[in-house]
């Protein structure tokens, strides 16, 4: 018997055909992981922003989007907007707490640094704020964004990136 205690995590670039599955991961993440911080109406409005799969695919394709896989299947994704903003970070609830988000953010931090960014920012949901704080992100301001007739609070956070080594 060849049981694995830790399923193998890997990462790859976003492919257009990933969009429907990533939209499902996005919705599941919002619906199952944010209930302590957002009302049901807020969760529904937030999750519905991925209902237009073509628009969702266009958003992901317009950013540097990485897909985390476990045993080859997508379990999460993260997107870098421009060179210095984490636009999205979502992990399927079944894979939460297994290092998926950390692996994705580590990669985005390295990519942002390689693109010349001195700091990285993220508009972190109340649910994700603790995760980013533990990684050295500092809260800057509270925001409210509208989605489907609901207002969702988040916090803009920044992290100074290590200066690039001169080559």
N, C-alpha and C positions, 0 to 999 in steps of 0.2 A: 504494500500500500504506500502511495506516495502523497501523503497529505501535506499541505503547506500551511504552516502557522501564519505566515504573512504573505498574502497574495502579492504578486509582483506588480508594483506600480510602474508605469511608464508614461511618457509624454510624447505628443506629436503635434504638428500643426493642424489647424482646423481645415476641414475639407467641406465643400458646399453640401455634400450629401449627409453631413453630420447634423445639419440644422434641425430636422424634426426631432431627433433624439435629444439634442442639447436643449431644445425648447421644453421637452418632457422633463429633463433634469432640472431646468430652471423652475418650472411650475412645481415639481415635487419638493424642491428645496424650499421655495417660498411657502408652500402650503403646510409642510411638515416640520420645518425648523424655526419658523419665525413667530409661532403662536404666542410665546411668552411676551413678545414685544409689540405685536401689531394685532389689531382687531380682525375678525373674520372678513369684514367688508374690505378692510385695507389689504389683507392677503389676497382676496379674490381679484381686486383691482390691479394689484401688483403682478400676480400670476398671469392675468389676462394680457399683459403687455407682450407676451410671447405667442399669443393666439394667431397672429398674422405671421406664419412661418416664413414667407418670402421676405417680409420686412426684417424679421429677426435674423435670417440668414444674411441679409444685406448688411445689417449692423455688425454682425460677427466678422463678415468678410472684409469690412472696411477698417477693421482694427487688427492688431497682431493678436490673434486668438490661439491659445494653446489648449489642447484637449488632454486631460488625464485619463489613462486607461488602467484597468485592473484586469489581468488575464485577457488583455486585448479588447475589452469592452469599455466604451466611454463611461466614466463615473463622475466627471466634473470638468469644468472649463474656467478659464480666466482670459480676460482681454485687456490689452494695453492700448490706450487711446493716445495718439501722439507719441511722445517719447517719455512722458512723465505722469501719466494718470492711469490707475487701475480702474477700468470702466466696469468690469464684471468679474465676479468670483462666485461660482455656484458649484456645490457638491451634492450629489444624490444622497438623500438621507441614509440609505443603506451603506454608504461608504464614509459617512461623517465620522470624524474622530480617528481616521486611519492615516493621517498625514497627507491626504490629497491636497487640501488647500495650502498647506505649508510648502509642498513641492511646487505647486503652481506659482505661489507668490515669490518663492526663492528664484524661480526662473524669470519671472517678470522683473524682479529687482536687478538681476544680472543683465537682462536685455536692456532695461532702462539705462543702467550705468554704461553699457556698451554704446548706447545711442547718445551719450553725453549728458544725461540728466544728472543734476546734482541732488535732486530730491524727488520722491515719488509721492503722489497724493492719491487719496481714495475718498469717495463719499460713502462711508461705511454705514450699513444699516445698524440699528440698535443691537441686533442679534450678532453682528460681526465685529462690533466695536472692541470687545474684549480680546478677540483673536488678534486684531491689528495692534492693540496696545501692547500685548505680550511680545510682539515682533518689533517694538521700538517706534511705532507710529504715535504721534502726539496730536490730540484733538485741537482743532483750530476754531471751528465754528459749527453751530447747529443750522440745519437747513430743513425746509419743507418742500417737497416736490409733489406735484399733482399727478395722479394716475387714476383714470376711470372715475372721476368725480370724488376721489378720496385724496386726502393729504397724508403723505408719508414722511416721517421725520428721519433724517440721517445726520451724520456728523462728518464734516470734512476733516481728514487727518493727513498729516505729512510725516515723512521719514527722510532724514538726511541719508544719502547713499555714500558709501565709502568713495573717496576720490579715486579716479582711474589711475592705474600705474602708467607712468610714462614709458612708452616702448622705444 
